[in-house]
Amino acid sequence: MPPAAGPVRAVWTDYGGVLTPPVAASMETFCARLGVPPDTLLAAMRQVSRDCGADGDLMAPLDTPLLTQESWERRVEDALATHSGVRADLGDYPARWFADRAVNQPWLDTLHRLRAQGVFIGLLSNMPPAWDRHWRLAVPPDGLFDAVVLSYEAGCRKPDEEIFCHAAERAGMRPEECVLVDDLAVNCAGAVRAGWHGIEFTGAEAATARVGELVPVGRALARGGGA
């Protein structure tokens, strides 16, 4: 059911595709370096997910996790070779995925302004454990996030209701006081089912304006103001 009316006090942001450029663009760059077409790599990742019983959800084997990073890399390599005849070395995947990956500075600026105005800011991400060090180097959490909730630590993941309940408890908020900003519609829908608000991220400007409609102090941000 939709969340109750009332002001939002906690803004939870996703990581990939929100704090960074769109995941599809990052995948294009990564695959160009790897020398493997994106569709081919994605098909291999999907096969490994199905083999793990994760119904083709690409990252599910890694971010709960069902497999270690090294085991996942080897299994994707095998899937590439078996189903596409492609030989590729996926070793040290996290470091190579994050290499030279840009951050979404306009959205980071919005989060910093909101936090300076007293809004709770959290990171809620389906994150593999082997990726943890790398995202923290790209987006240092100190001084930005009041809480960080990651799937591999929580043992549950978006869009399941359990992780939203856990995040709301971490914030000390009621579900209707929380909003998730995420680039995946399925995760936003999961947030709404859990009683949260959900904003599908298509760009910093639109997300800032939408947050400004929900967060009282955020209305200044939608007009280009803020502390």
N, C-alpha and C positions, 0 to 999 in steps of 0.2 A: 504494500500500500504506500501511497506517497507520503513524504514526511509532513509532520504538522507545521503549520505556519509559525513563524518566529525567527528571530535573528540567529545567524550562524556565528559561532564563536571559535570554531576550530576549522582550519583549512588544511586538508591533507592532500599532498601532491604525489603523483606517480614520479618515477625517475625516467626510464627510457621513453623517448618520444614526447616528453613534457619538459624535463630539465635539460634534455638534449634535443638535437634535431630529430625529425621523424625517423622511426626505426627503419623504414624502407630505404631511406637515403643512406643511413649508416650501413645497411646490408649491401647496398650497391657498391659503396666504397670498399668495404671489407672483401667482398667477393672479387672485385677487380684486382686487389692485391693478391688474393689467393689463386686467381686464375680459374675460378669455377663459376658458372652462371648462377645467379641468385636462385632461380627456380629449381635448379638441380640440387643445390645445398639445402634449400627449404624442404624439398621432397625427401631427402635423406633424414633430415631432422624429424620430419613428420613420421617417417617409418620407425625410427627409434622410439618415438613417443608411443606409437601404437604397440610396439613390441613390449613396452613397459606397462601397457594397460591404461595409458593416459588419454586414449581416444583422439590421438593426433594433436593434442595441445602441445605446441612446439617446445615450450620451456618447462613443462611440468616435470620431466625427469630430472631436471637440474635444480629447480628453485624450491622444492620441498625439503630435501632432495630425495629422489629415488635412486640416482646414480651418483658416483663421484665424478668430478670434472674429467679426470683422466679416463675413466671407463666410458663416459659419454663421448669423449673425443674419438676413442678407438671404435666405438660402435657406429658413430656417424661416418667415420672413414670407411668402415666395412660396408655400410649401406650405400655409400657413394660408389664403391667399387663393384658391388654386387648388382645394383639396380641401374647404374648409369655408366659403368665402365670407366669411372673417373678415379684417378689416384691423387690423393691430396693429403698433406700433412696438416692436421688441425691442432698439433701440439701447442701448448701455451695459448690457447684460444682467448682467455680473458684479456691478457696483455695486448694481444693483437687487435681484439675488438675495440678496446678503449684507446688505442694509439691514435693520437691527434684528433680525438673525437671532441667536437665543439660542445659548448654549453649554451643554453638558451638564456642569455643575459637579461633580456627584457622581462622574462618571467621570474628569474631570480630577483630582479629589482623589485618587482611587485611583492614577492614574498617578504623581502627585507622590509619594505615599507609597511606592510600589514603587521609584521611582528613588532616593529617599532611603535605601532599604534595599539599594541596590546592584544592582538589576535594570536591565538595558539596556532603554530605552524608545525605540521608533521610530515614526515616522509612515509608513505605506505606503498611498498613495492614488492612484487614477486622477484626475489633476488637470489641467485645461486651463491652459496657460501664462498666459492673461489673468486667471485667477482667483487666481494665486499671491499677489499683493499683498494681496488681500482676506482670504484665510483667515489670513494671518500677522497681520493687524490684529486679527482676532477671537480667535485662539489664538496668542499670541506663542510661537515655538518655543524661544527661549533659556531654558535652565533647566528645560525639560520634555523635549525630545527629544535623544537621543544621536545620532540620524541621521534624516534625512528622505529618503525615496525616493518620487519622484513620477513618474508615467507619462510625462509629456511630456519629462522630462529623461532618463529611462532608455531611452526609445524602445520600451518594452513595457509591458504593463498586466495587472492582475489580470483573469481568473484564470489567465493563462498562466504556465507554470513558470518562464520566464526571469526574471520580475521577482522571484520568491521566491528564486531562486538569487542574484540580485544583492543583494537585501536581506540574506540570510544572510551573504554575503561582507562587506558593509558592517559588520555587527555582529561579524564575526570568530567566528561561531558555526556549529556543525553544524546542518543543517536540523531535526533532532529537538529542538534546544534552543530553537527559535523557536515562537511561537504568534501567529496572526493573530486579532484581534478585529474582526469586520466584520458589518455589518447584512445583507449579501447572502449567502445560502447558497451560491451559485455560486462566490463568491470563497473562502469557507471550504473548499469542496470542492477548489478549485484548490490551496490551501495544503496540504491533506492529501495530494494527489497528489504534491506537491513534497517530501513527507517532514516537513512541519510539523504542528503541532497547529492546529486551527481551532475558534473559538468564535463561533457566530452570536449577534450582539448583539441582545437584546430589552429590555435595561434595565441600568442601572449596577449594581444590587444583584445580579442574577443573574450578570452578567459578572464582577464582583468575586469572587463565591463560586467560580465556575468557575476563574478564574485562580488563586485560592487553593489549588485542588486540584493545580495543575501547578507552581506556583512555590513552593519551600520557604518563603521569607520571606513569601510572600503569604498563607499560612494564617492569619497574625494578622489580615489584612485581612478575611477571611471571618467572623472572630469580632468584628469591629468594632474591632480594635486597630490597631497600626502606629505608626511613629515620628511 
